[in-house]
Amino acid sequence: MNTNLNSQIPAARSWSGEGWAAITGIIGSALLLAKKLVSPKRAKAEPVSRAEFYAEMMATRERINATHLAILGKLDANHRELLAGLERQGTRLTALEAGLARVDERTSG
């Protein structure tokens, strides 16, 4: 036994960064495990029969085709409207050219 009163008392151990990382990892793992055990179970999706799948696929295809036809109808209506407007502008331009030709004849003749 050492009777020297001036002998050093061992210092308290301090936690290193690795120690804190290990503690944090253990606590995080415990929380994730508790969450997994406590959370409600998801209901498994029922498999779809081939007939149901094809029926839904055909219904979706019909909806897409109906939408496609509606868009084509609108495009056709817009095209007809543009052609009619172009025809009106062409008629107007022809009338303006005819008027300009008459003015040109009066001024040159």
Summary of the structure (lengths in Angstrom):
residues: 109
radius of gyration: 44.0
end to end distance: 141.1
largest distance: 141.1
contacts: 163
relative contact order: 0.03
helix: 74%
strand: 0%
